[in-house]
Amino acid sequence: MTGARRGLGLDTACGRGKLGVTVRLGARDRATGAQAAAAFRRDGVAQVEPVALEVRKWEDHRRVAAMRAQRCAQLAILVKNAGMAREGADAGVPSGGNDTSTVSEAALRATVATKVFAVMAWTQPLLPPHSIQFSG
Ligand SMILES: NC(=O)c1ccc[n+]([C@@H]2O[C@H](COP(=O)([O-])OP(=O)(O)OC[C@H]3O[C@@H](n4cnc5c(N)ncnc54)[C@H](OP(=O)(O)O)[C@@H]3O)[C@@H](O)[C@H]2O)c1
């Protein structure tokens, strides 16, 4: 799962972990990912492993795909949560976030890169070969 160490991602990942799912906890920073994994364990998640992952780094995709091929017999759930609900937001506006009148080009570009292009690029190397169908 990407973006699993805080916010909505943390709740989603921790909840699945408590149900017995082995959680590979994606976080951009190794130290904060390790801290989150330790908190998951204290909270009753038996199987959790932090994974350093910046979804806009193509080398991270290859590293995680290689790890998945070596160590995960089954990839049952892939949660692509990474996004910027707050990052790049203009906290000065009444909504507390970006809207059409305030969003910067840089924030818009980062959002599309993370939530559109990176989602596809990150999913492709994780798909098992037999799941690729040319009909769509
Ligand atoms: N909160 C809402 O009301 C709301 C509403 C609609 C949609 N959403 C979407 O739901 C998702 C989670 O929202 P949230 O409120 O929990 O957001 P958040 O607190 O800002 O957390 C975002 C998470 O995404 C990760 N992330 C951001 N950019 C990344 C990148 N380039 N590579 C890897 N990880 C990246 C962050 O990683 P690090 O922990 O490593 O910093 C963080 O864990 C987002 O996609 C958001 O757009 C939220």
The ligand as a Tripos MOL2 file, in Angstrom:
@<TRIPOS>MOLECULE
LIG
   48    52     1     0     0
SMALL
NO_CHARGES

@<TRIPOS>ATOM
      1 N1         -8.7390   13.5020    3.3090 N.am      1 LIG1
      2 C1         -9.7490   13.6840    2.4700 C.2       1 LIG1
      3 O1        -10.7820   14.3050    2.7740 O.2       1 LIG1
      4 C2         -9.6830   13.0990    1.0690 C.ar      1 LIG1
      5 C3        -10.7670   13.2580    0.2190 C.ar      1 LIG1
      6 C4        -10.7210   12.7040   -1.0660 C.ar      1 LIG1
      7 C5         -9.5850   12.0190   -1.4710 C.ar      1 LIG1
      8 N2         -8.5490   11.8870   -0.6150 N.ar      1 LIG1
      9 C6         -7.3760   11.1480   -1.0920 C.3       1 LIG1
     10 O2         -7.1340   10.0700   -0.1910 O.3       1 LIG1
     11 C7         -5.7180    9.8770   -0.0750 C.3       1 LIG1
     12 C8         -5.2770   10.0060    1.3760 C.3       1 LIG1
     13 O3         -5.6870   11.2570    1.8950 O.3       1 LIG1
     14 P1         -5.1240   11.7690    3.2940 P.3       1 LIG1
     15 O4         -6.0340   12.8520    3.7510 O.co2     1 LIG1
     16 O5         -4.9000   10.6050    4.2110 O.co2     1 LIG1
     17 O6         -3.7420   12.4130    2.8040 O.3       1 LIG1
     18 P2         -2.4060   12.7500    3.6180 P.3       1 LIG1
     19 O7         -2.6270   12.7510    5.0880 O.co2     1 LIG1
     20 O8         -1.8560   13.9740    2.9540 O.co2     1 LIG1
     21 O9         -1.4700   11.5050    3.2920 O.3       1 LIG1
     22 C9         -1.0220   11.3090    2.0030 C.3       1 LIG1
     23 C10        -0.1570   10.0470    1.9760 C.3       1 LIG1
     24 O10         0.3010    9.9210    0.6170 O.3       1 LIG1
     25 C11         1.6840    9.7450    0.6510 C.3       1 LIG1
     26 N3          2.3040   10.3250   -0.5380 N.ar      1 LIG1
     27 C12         2.1180   11.5560   -1.0590 C.ar      1 LIG1
     28 N4          2.8490   11.7130   -2.1610 N.ar      1 LIG1
     29 C13         3.5360   10.5540   -2.3290 C.ar      1 LIG1
     30 C14         4.4570   10.1110   -3.2860 C.ar      1 LIG1
     31 N5          4.8460   10.8860   -4.3140 N.pl3     1 LIG1
     32 N6          4.9710    8.8410   -3.1710 N.ar      1 LIG1
     33 C15         4.5600    8.0510   -2.1470 C.ar      1 LIG1
     34 N7          3.6930    8.4040   -1.1950 N.ar      1 LIG1
     35 C16         3.1840    9.6610   -1.2950 C.ar      1 LIG1
     36 C17         2.1930   10.3760    1.9120 C.3       1 LIG1
     37 O11         3.3880    9.6830    2.1830 O.3       1 LIG1
     38 P3          4.3890    9.9450    3.3900 P.3       1 LIG1
     39 O12         3.6900    9.3750    4.5780 O.co2     1 LIG1
     40 O13         5.5900    9.1770    3.0220 O.co2     1 LIG1
     41 O14         4.5850   11.4270    3.4960 O.co2     1 LIG1
     42 C18         1.0440   10.1240    2.8900 C.3       1 LIG1
     43 O15         1.2080    8.9040    3.5640 O.3       1 LIG1
     44 C19        -5.0450   10.9150   -0.9660 C.3       1 LIG1
     45 O16        -4.7850   10.3280   -2.2220 O.3       1 LIG1
     46 C20        -6.1200   11.9900   -1.0700 C.3       1 LIG1
     47 O17        -5.9620   12.7540   -2.2530 O.3       1 LIG1
     48 C21        -8.5740   12.4190    0.6390 C.ar      1 LIG1
@<TRIPOS>BOND
     1     1     2 1
     2     2     3 2
     3     2     4 1
     4     4     5 ar
     5     4    48 ar
     6     5     6 ar
     7     6     7 ar
     8     7     8 ar
     9     8     9 1
    10     8    48 ar
    11     9    10 1
    12     9    46 1
    13    10    11 1
    14    11    12 1
    15    11    44 1
    16    12    13 1
    17    13    14 1
    18    14    15 2
    19    14    16 1
    20    14    17 1
    21    17    18 1
    22    18    19 2
    23    18    20 1
    24    18    21 1
    25    21    22 1
    26    22    23 1
    27    23    24 1
    28    23    42 1
    29    24    25 1
    30    25    26 1
    31    25    36 1
    32    26    27 ar
    33    26    35 ar
    34    27    28 ar
    35    28    29 ar
    36    29    30 ar
    37    29    35 ar
    38    30    31 1
    39    30    32 ar
    40    32    33 ar
    41    33    34 ar
    42    34    35 ar
    43    36    37 1
    44    36    42 1
    45    37    38 1
    46    38    39 2
    47    38    40 1
    48    38    41 1
    49    42    43 1
    50    44    45 1
    51    44    46 1
    52    46    47 1
@<TRIPOS>SUBSTRUCTURE
     1 LIG1         1 GROUP 0 **** ****
